[in-house]
Amino acid sequence: MAAAAYILCQLAGAPFEGEPVIQLTAQQYDRAIIRLQQREEEMFHNIEPLPVDRDDIIFLLREVYRGFSARADRQVVPGGDKGLMRATAHLHLTRWDSSRPPTVDNLVLLTQEEAEEHDQLGLQHWQQEDPEFVARVEGLLNVVRQQICY
């Protein structure tokens, strides 16, 4: 499949940016859901059931963020990547825009420290302080909206 994609890109004159699909375990997905529910309860006092399911979490972790923090330069740290496996124990999903519910198109994957800072300072702070980061995440979330929501 990758070879076919490469050949088609070559024929079309388009760049081929192959990236291996990472494999995460069921435990990693379950941990992400549990942490999101805990964050919702602690930071947003939301005890309602999450409006995302396991499939949404799988899509976000594997396809959108590829097991990296949204702030990361996507370089693998030593010991953090074992072939196609990726360590995600340090990552948390949180609301991108705190005024909106935690839907699949409003979740960002960050390290624990980054998530706490994001929740405390809010999206408006990052729009002023780091517009490049905001544009990158908005681009990812627009892809989510196109593929899942609409």
Summary of the structure (lengths in Angstrom):
residues: 150
radius of gyration: 16.3
end to end distance: 27.2
largest distance: 53.2
contacts: 375
relative contact order: 0.14
helix: 53%
strand: 10%
